[in-house]
Amino acid sequence: MRVGIYHNDVPASLPIVAQLKAELTHAGVPIDQESPEVVVSVGGDGTLLGAFHRYIGLGDQVRFVGLHTGHLGFYTDWLGSEVTELVQSLLSDNGQRVSYPILQMTTTTKTGETNRYLALNEATFKQPVGTLVADIYLGDQMFEGFRGDGVAVATPTGSTAYNKANGGAVLHPSLSAIQMSEIASINNRVFRTLGSPLVVPAGQKITVKPQIDKFLITCDQLEIFAQDVVSAEFEVADQKVHFAPYRHLNFWKRVQNAFISESLG
Ligand code: NAP
């Protein structure tokens, strides 16, 4: 089995990466940074987002494993002190996987050019200086005129990230759905939006049509070149993200550990 390693450059990660490389080499596991079957991300959840964008283009061939050099996160099941155990799990790998829905965003420019992006957490439309003005469609139907800082459209696994800060619900990742949340919407007698998060099932689209020229589009931690974009469609992607579940924490346990108390349960 070919293993790729993706890591951040914080001082805590580098010795762990060195140990991981040494133990994989000693065990005869080939390290392949171009076409891996399993990618070990060393860092935090943010690092795993980077690994996702580096390797998701390989499609169903690739599975991810997260090794956290701080605390356990939403995409990380292993701690930095557990490299040897992780290598043992890689050696007894039998192709097992757990798969979660991801978000597809398709942007269209003034000239009709379309671009497709995949997100593991969310994509956003934002106007960081002034007000984002955008028409929001559900399916083919114009639903609301939005004014405010922006909107985020999140996956179920991303529902605990930016989406949660926007007052969105935490969704179990077995649900094939996306969730739109508002970022500081203006709501008064003149401007009105639903004002609550909205969950849309696979097969249905949310479309955002900006009514201003300057705005920002993000896809997880990446900024997307937004110039001339006249609309963006959001939907559950056909493709999924796969994790190698050698050790895979229960989702609600992760939520509890992250937001309530590590000592519970
Ligand atoms: P960052 O600003 O350095 O870190 C964002 C924080 O979100 C980190 O603590 C990260 O955990 C955590 N995180 C990432 N994915 C998560 C998930 N699915 N559930 C719960 N927490 C999660 O940026 P980054 O590390 O590059 O991550 C980009 C993400 O930041 C975006 O996808 C967005 O979700 C999030 N974000 C949140 C806000 C907000 O809450 N107001 C604003 C902007 C962006 P680790 O420490 O383990 O890396």
Residues whose N, C-alpha, C, O or C-beta is under 5 A from the ligand:
A	BS01	NAP	G44 D45 G46 T47 G73 F74 N121 E122 T157 G158 T160 A161 Y162 A165 D220 Q221
